[in-house]
């Protein structure tokens, strides 16, 4: 079977697409992956050897400038026409889109030629691009059991498949909590400043100084935070980048960070309690954090409520009662069979 996979925009869209592509190629299917220029190198270097790659002229429509928005829509429209023409020759039998505006042209082309099309939503609230593309698909696959924003009365079939994660996370899925108490703080490069301000200050106020800290931050903050922890006699490893995030999560008793879809699903795959602080400008992160907290896996804390006083009290209560951390870890765990679930659904 010839299967077209559309992705682009960010690594959060690309990695799940590549994981499913690898599974489909392993099952003997022909795979073509389309993406935009922002992730071209990522797709080129990570795609299965036998999978072909097609470049799509597209970019996000979220810019504040009306001119830039119109230019982005123009590029998507041109790419939609180009792919519609291309499908005359290389007509795929299935279309799978992993979100982002770069996938919209391929979804439209598949609709024109009546090709069965599947759309995957990575967040617990449907994104703008997917909401726009839903008019042309019959099946929506989701990362979370419940997704906000699906239009009421929509004829689209909704299937909970989960979100593919890197193999390293599957290898430590369900691993027991470490014997020695530890906290992992990870904000990435985007919006990490509040974590750098609140978390170290809260930990310094705790009486328990035996908790080991792994703190990921911006490069310019590494020395300052390392000195702060040392001055307060707190054992800590401050890094600008964590190469083996799966091992870091598995080695933590608790995780404090943002709530992007990949982060939340990775926590669920391993089974780790967390304090999640959604990025204020991203409603998707708020929905992801709420879904995680609703399962009993931890706390979803709005940024304005994430204070030193609240965090000190919460961390003290958790680490004075290790059974609470164990309970959170067990409740957060979700077996991840997303790659198999998605591939099975596509080729049914």
Residue pairs with C-beta under 8 A, 6 or more apart in sequence:
1 29
1 30
1 93
1 94
1 347
2 29
2 30
2 32
2 90
2 91
2 92
2 93
2 94
3 24
3 29
3 30
3 31
3 32
3 92
3 93
3 94
3 95
3 96
3 346
3 347
4 31
4 32
4 33
4 34
4 92
4 94
4 95
4 96
4 106
4 110
4 115
5 17
5 20
5 21
5 24
5 31
5 32
5 33
5 34
5 96
5 97
5 98
6 17
6 33
6 34
6 35
6 56
6 95
6 96
6 97
6 98
6 102
6 103
6 105
6 106
6 107
7 13
7 14
7 16
7 17
7 18
7 33
7 34
7 35
7 39
7 43
7 97
7 98
7 99
7 100
7 102
7 103
8 14
8 34
8 35
8 36
8 38
8 39
8 56
8 58
8 100
8 101
8 102
8 103
9 36
9 38
9 39
9 60
9 99
9 100
9 101
9 102
10 38
10 39
10 100
11 39
11 42
12 122
12 260
12 261
12 262
13 39
13 98
13 99
13 100
13 102
13 103
13 122
14 35
14 39
14 42
14 43
14 46
14 98
15 46
15 164
15 166
15 262
16 98
16 120
16 122
16 163
16 164
16 338
17 33
17 43
17 96
17 98
18 33
18 43
18 46
18 47
18 48
19 164
19 165
19 166
19 338
19 339
20 96
20 98
20 164
20 339
20 342
20 343
20 346
21 31
21 33
21 47
21 48
21 51
22 48
22 339
23 339
23 340
23 342
23 343
24 31
24 343
24 346
24 347
25 31
25 48
25 49
25 50
25 51
26 48
27 343
27 347
29 347
30 50
31 48
31 50
31 51
31 52
32 51
32 52
32 53
32 54
32 90
32 92
33 43
33 47
33 51
33 52
33 53
33 54
34 53
34 54
34 55
34 56
34 83
34 102
34 103
34 105
34 106
35 43
35 53
35 54
35 55
35 56
35 102
36 55
36 56
36 57
36 58
36 59
36 102
37 55
37 57
38 59
38 102
39 102
40 53
40 55
43 53
44 53
47 53
54 86
56 79
56 83
56 102
56 105
56 106
57 75
57 78
57 79
57 82
58 72
58 75
58 76
58 79
58 101
58 102
58 104
58 105
59 72
59 75
59 101
59 102
60 72
60 100
60 101
61 69
61 72
61 73
61 76
61 101
61 128
61 129
62 128
63 69
63 72
72 101
76 101
76 104
76 105
79 105
80 104
80 105
80 108
80 109
82 105
83 105
83 106
83 108
83 109
84 108
84 109
84 112
84 113
86 109
87 109
87 110
87 112
87 113
87 115
91 113
91 115
92 110
92 115
93 115
93 116
94 115
94 116
94 117
94 118
94 346
94 347
95 106
95 107
95 110
95 115
95 116
95 117
95 118
96 117
96 118
96 120
96 342
96 346
97 103
97 104
97 106
97 107
97 117
97 118
97 119
97 120
97 130
97 133
97 137
98 120
98 122
99 119
99 120
99 121
99 122
99 127
99 129
99 130
100 127
100 129
101 129
103 129
103 133
104 129
104 132
104 133
107 117
107 119
107 133
107 136
107 137
108 133
108 136
110 116
110 117
110 136
111 117
111 136
111 137
116 138
116 139
117 136
117 137
117 138
117 139
118 137
118 139
118 140
118 141
118 342
118 345
118 346
119 130
119 133
119 134
119 137
119 139
119 140
119 141
120 140
120 141
120 142
120 143
120 161
120 342
121 127
121 130
121 140
121 141
121 142
121 143
121 147
122 143
122 163
122 261
122 262
123 143
123 144
123 147
123 261
123 284
123 285
123 287
123 288
124 143
124 144
124 146
124 147
124 148
124 261
124 284
124 287
124 288
124 290
124 291
125 147
125 148
125 149
125 283
125 284
125 286
125 287
125 288
126 134
126 147
126 148
126 149
126 150
127 284
130 140
131 149
131 151
134 140
134 150
134 151
134 154
134 156
137 156
138 155
138 156
138 157
139 156
139 157
139 158
139 159
139 345
140 147
140 150
140 156
140 157
140 158
140 159
141 159
141 160
141 161
141 341
141 342
141 345
142 158
142 159
142 160
142 161
143 161
143 162
143 163
143 261
143 265
143 338
144 160
144 287
144 288
144 291
145 160
145 291
146 291
147 158
148 287
150 156
150 158
159 345
161 338
161 341
161 342
161 345
162 265
162 334
162 336
162 337
162 338
162 341
163 261
163 262
163 265
163 336
163 338
164 336
164 338
164 339
164 342
165 262
165 265
165 266
165 269
165 336
165 338
166 246
168 244
168 245
168 246
168 247
169 246
169 249
169 266
169 269
169 270
169 336
170 269
170 336
171 246
172 246
172 247
172 249
172 250
172 270
173 269
173 270
173 271
173 333
173 335
173 336
174 270
174 271
174 333
175 250
175 270
175 271
177 253
177 325
177 326
177 329
178 251
178 252
178 253
180 210
180 212
181 208
181 210
181 211
181 212
181 253
181 319
181 322
182 211
182 212
182 213
182 214
182 251
182 252
182 253
182 254
183 203
183 211
183 212
183 213
183 214
183 252
183 253
183 254
183 255
183 256
183 315
184 214
184 216
184 248
184 249
184 251
184 252
184 254
184 255
184 256
184 257
185 195
185 199
185 213
185 214
185 215
185 216
185 217
185 255
185 256
185 257
186 216
186 242
186 245
186 248
186 255
186 256
186 257
186 258
186 263
187 193
187 194
187 195
187 196
187 216
187 217
187 257
187 258
188 216
188 257
188 258
188 260
189 218
190 258
190 279
191 258
191 279
191 280
192 216
192 217
192 218
192 258
194 277
194 303
194 306
195 217
195 256
195 257
195 277
196 215
196 217
196 218
196 221
196 225
198 306
198 307
198 308
198 311
199 215
199 256
199 311
200 215
200 225
200 228
200 229
200 232
201 308
202 308
202 311
202 312
202 315
203 211
203 213
203 229
203 232
203 234
203 312
203 315
204 228
204 232
204 234
205 308
205 312
206 312
206 315
206 316
206 319
207 316
208 316
208 319
208 320
209 232
209 233
209 234
211 234
211 253
211 319
212 235
212 236
212 237
213 229
213 234
213 235
213 236
213 237
214 236
214 237
214 239
214 242
214 248
214 251
214 252
215 225
215 229
215 236
215 237
215 238
215 239
216 239
216 240
216 241
216 242
217 225
217 238
217 239
217 240
218 240
219 240
221 238
222 238
222 239
222 240
225 236
225 238
226 236
226 238
229 235
229 236
229 238
230 236
242 248
245 266
246 266
246 270
249 255
249 266
249 267
249 270
249 272
250 270
250 272
252 272
253 273
253 319
253 322
253 325
254 272
254 273
254 274
254 275
254 298
254 315
254 318
254 325
254 328
255 267
255 272
255 273
255 274
255 275
256 274
256 275
256 277
257 263
257 274
257 276
257 277
258 276
258 277
258 278
258 279
258 285
259 276
259 277
259 278
259 279
259 285
259 286
259 288
259 289
259 292
259 300
260 284
260 285
260 288
261 284
261 288
263 288
264 276
264 288
264 289
264 291
264 292
265 334
265 336
265 338
267 274
267 292
267 297
267 332
268 292
268 295
268 297
268 332
268 333
268 334
268 336
269 333
269 334
269 336
270 333
271 329
271 330
271 332
271 333
272 297
272 329
272 332
273 297
273 298
273 318
273 325
273 328
273 329
273 331
273 332
274 292
274 297
274 298
274 299
274 328
274 332
275 298
275 299
275 301
275 311
275 314
276 288
276 289
276 292
276 293
276 298
276 299
276 300
276 301
277 289
277 301
277 302
277 303
277 306
278 285
278 286
278 288
278 289
278 300
278 302
278 303
279 285
279 303
280 302
280 303
286 300
286 302
289 300
289 301
290 300
292 298
292 300
292 332
293 299
293 300
295 331
295 332
295 334
296 327
296 328
296 331
296 332
297 328
297 329
297 331
297 332
298 328
298 332
299 314
301 310
317 324
318 324
318 325
319 325
